[in-house]
């Protein structure tokens, strides 16, 4: 499975993905310009998306079968990642990295949550998500699923691209998807974007700054 826009989609998905990639590039550039306009503010090591992405808002189902919304995470800093439990590589790698971030945060992780949103709701039941996320971090991680429409809606909201690939003879399939981690502060505001190139130390550093800025 490929990661951040490294795959070669076909047809309508290619057009959608090209649009998303353009928007993402514009987001990176505008975030950089915004940082330059605040000379008194220490630059973020991650990509600053403050004011460029919408607040945390959705209606999904958590890994215990309970309906949840974006407001359910008010008061908690959240690291939102889109993936799926059958993912062979980037998803478990990312979850393992986020688990290490939580460990480095120490006491600051108390009100921080890893929110794993599936892009494969057909296979990722609440029970499957429950086992998956808790294998990485039983204390801080939660899995979310929903209808196809609900997943498509939140993916579009945060410019996440995903596509089910062709089934193999056994019926199994991969889902190609973008792999960024979205960081929201305790008020539900989108603050930062982390990618595979960002180190655990870098993510921890900026995440702690987000926590401190909203706690102060």
C-alpha positions as CSV (number, residue, x, y, z in Angstrom):
1,X,0.0,0.0,0.0
2,X,1.2,3.5,-0.9
3,X,1.3,6.4,1.4
4,X,0.9,10.2,1.0
5,X,-0.1,10.7,-2.6
6,X,2.6,8.4,-3.9
7,X,0.2,6.1,-5.8
8,X,-1.1,6.4,-9.3
9,X,-4.9,6.5,-9.3
10,X,-7.0,6.3,-12.5
11,X,-10.2,7.9,-13.7
12,X,-12.3,10.2,-11.6
13,X,-10.3,9.5,-8.5
14,X,-7.2,10.9,-10.2
15,X,-9.0,14.2,-10.8
16,X,-10.2,14.3,-7.2
17,X,-6.8,13.5,-5.9
18,X,-5.2,16.2,-8.1
19,X,-7.5,18.7,-6.6
20,X,-6.8,17.6,-3.1
21,X,-3.1,17.7,-3.7
22,X,-3.4,21.2,-5.1
23,X,-5.4,22.3,-2.0
24,X,-2.8,20.6,0.3
25,X,0.1,22.4,-1.5
26,X,-1.8,25.8,-1.1
27,X,-2.4,25.0,2.5
28,X,1.3,24.4,3.2
29,X,2.3,27.6,1.4
30,X,-0.3,29.7,3.1
31,X,0.5,28.3,6.5
32,X,4.2,29.2,5.9
33,X,3.2,32.7,4.9
34,X,1.0,33.0,8.0
35,X,4.0,32.0,10.2
36,X,6.1,34.6,8.5
37,X,3.6,37.3,9.4
38,X,4.0,36.5,13.1
39,X,7.7,37.3,13.7
40,X,7.2,37.2,17.5
41,X,5.9,33.6,17.5
42,X,8.3,30.7,17.5
43,X,7.9,28.8,14.3
44,X,6.2,25.4,14.5
45,X,8.3,22.4,13.5
46,X,5.2,20.7,12.0
47,X,2.9,22.3,9.4
48,X,0.7,25.0,11.0
49,X,-2.8,24.7,9.6
50,X,-4.5,27.1,12.1
51,X,-7.3,28.8,10.3
52,X,-6.9,26.7,7.2
53,X,-8.9,23.6,8.1
54,X,-12.3,23.3,9.8
55,X,-12.9,22.5,13.5
56,X,-13.3,18.9,14.6
57,X,-16.9,18.0,13.6
58,X,-18.4,14.7,12.7
59,X,-21.1,12.1,13.7
60,X,-19.6,8.6,13.9
61,X,-19.6,5.5,16.1
62,X,-16.7,4.6,18.5
63,X,-15.2,1.2,19.1
64,X,-17.7,0.4,21.8
65,X,-20.6,1.0,19.5
66,X,-21.5,4.4,21.1
67,X,-22.4,7.4,18.8
68,X,-19.8,10.2,19.1
69,X,-19.4,13.6,17.6
70,X,-16.5,16.0,17.4
71,X,-17.8,17.7,20.5
72,X,-17.3,14.5,22.4
73,X,-13.6,15.3,22.4
74,X,-13.9,18.9,23.7
75,X,-11.3,19.4,26.5
76,X,-9.0,16.9,24.9
77,X,-6.1,17.4,22.4
78,X,-6.7,14.9,19.6
79,X,-4.4,13.3,17.0
80,X,-6.7,12.2,14.2
81,X,-5.5,9.6,11.7
82,X,-7.4,8.0,8.8
83,X,-6.5,4.3,8.2
84,X,-7.9,0.8,8.4
85,X,-7.2,-2.3,10.4
86,X,-6.1,-4.5,7.5
87,X,-3.4,-2.0,6.5
88,X,-0.1,-3.9,6.1
89,X,2.3,-1.1,6.6
90,X,1.8,2.7,7.1
91,X,-1.1,2.4,9.5
92,X,0.5,0.2,12.1
93,X,3.8,2.1,11.7
94,X,1.9,5.4,12.3
95,X,0.0,4.1,15.3
96,X,3.2,2.7,16.8
97,X,4.8,6.2,16.4
98,X,1.9,7.9,18.0
99,X,2.0,5.5,20.9
100,X,5.7,6.6,21.4
101,X,4.6,10.2,21.3
102,X,2.1,9.5,24.1
103,X,4.8,7.9,26.1
104,X,7.1,10.9,25.6
105,X,4.4,13.3,26.7
106,X,4.2,11.7,30.1
107,X,1.6,13.5,32.3
108,X,0.6,15.7,29.3
109,X,-0.9,12.7,27.6
110,X,-3.7,12.6,30.3
111,X,-6.1,14.7,28.2
112,X,-4.7,13.7,24.8
113,X,-6.4,11.1,22.5
114,X,-5.4,9.2,19.3
115,X,-8.5,9.1,17.1
116,X,-8.2,6.4,14.4
117,X,-10.9,6.9,11.8
118,X,-11.4,4.0,9.4
119,X,-11.5,4.4,5.7
120,X,-12.7,0.8,5.4
121,X,-16.1,0.7,7.3
122,X,-17.2,-2.5,5.5
123,X,-14.6,-4.5,7.4
124,X,-13.8,-2.3,10.3
125,X,-16.5,-3.1,12.8
126,X,-16.5,-1.4,16.2
127,X,-15.2,-4.7,17.7
128,X,-12.4,-4.9,15.1
129,X,-11.4,-1.3,15.8
130,X,-11.5,-1.8,19.5
131,X,-9.0,-4.7,19.4
132,X,-6.8,-2.8,16.9
133,X,-6.4,0.5,18.6
134,X,-6.0,-0.9,22.1
135,X,-3.2,-3.2,20.9
136,X,-1.3,0.1,20.4
137,X,-2.5,2.3,23.3
138,X,-5.4,1.1,25.4
139,X,-5.4,4.3,27.5
140,X,-5.4,7.0,24.8
141,X,-6.6,5.5,21.5
142,X,-10.1,5.2,20.2
143,X,-11.3,3.9,16.9
144,X,-14.2,5.4,14.9
145,X,-16.4,4.0,12.1
146,X,-19.6,5.0,10.4
147,X,-21.6,4.6,7.2
148,X,-19.9,5.0,3.9
149,X,-21.5,8.4,3.6
150,X,-20.3,9.5,7.0
151,X,-16.7,8.4,6.3
152,X,-16.8,10.1,2.9
153,X,-18.1,13.3,4.5
154,X,-15.4,13.6,7.1
155,X,-12.7,12.6,4.6
156,X,-13.8,15.4,2.3
157,X,-13.9,17.8,5.2
158,X,-10.2,17.3,5.9
159,X,-9.1,16.7,2.3
160,X,-8.3,13.0,2.9
161,X,-8.0,10.9,-0.2
162,X,-8.7,7.1,-0.1
163,X,-9.6,4.4,-2.6
164,X,-10.4,0.7,-2.4
165,X,-8.1,-1.3,-4.7
166,X,-8.9,-4.3,-6.8
167,X,-9.8,-7.5,-4.8
168,X,-7.4,-10.4,-5.1
169,X,-8.7,-14.0,-5.8
170,X,-9.5,-14.5,-2.1
171,X,-11.6,-11.4,-2.0
172,X,-9.1,-9.4,0.1
173,X,-8.2,-5.8,-0.9
174,X,-6.1,-2.9,0.2
175,X,-7.3,0.7,0.6
176,X,-4.9,3.3,-0.7
177,X,-5.1,6.5,1.5
178,X,-3.3,9.6,2.5
179,X,-1.4,9.3,5.8
180,X,-1.2,12.6,7.6
181,X,-1.9,13.1,11.3
182,X,-4.2,16.0,12.1
183,X,-3.7,17.6,15.5
184,X,-6.6,19.5,17.1
185,X,-6.4,21.5,20.3
186,X,-8.7,21.0,23.2
187,X,-11.2,23.4,21.7
188,X,-11.5,21.4,18.6
189,X,-9.5,23.8,16.4
190,X,-7.2,22.3,13.7
191,X,-3.7,23.4,14.6
192,X,-1.0,21.2,13.0
193,X,-0.4,18.5,10.4
194,X,2.2,15.8,10.9
195,X,3.5,13.6,8.1
196,X,5.7,10.5,7.9
197,X,8.8,12.6,7.5
198,X,8.3,14.2,11.0
199,X,10.1,12.5,13.8
200,X,8.6,11.4,17.0
201,X,10.5,14.1,18.9
202,X,9.2,16.7,16.6
203,X,5.6,15.7,16.9
204,X,6.0,15.5,20.7
205,X,7.6,18.9,20.9
206,X,4.8,20.7,18.9
207,X,2.1,18.7,20.5
208,X,3.2,19.8,23.9
209,X,3.2,23.4,22.7
210,X,-0.4,23.0,21.6
211,X,-1.3,21.5,25.0
212,X,0.4,24.3,26.9
213,X,-1.1,27.0,24.7
214,X,-4.7,25.9,25.3
215,X,-4.1,25.1,29.0
216,X,-2.7,28.5,29.7
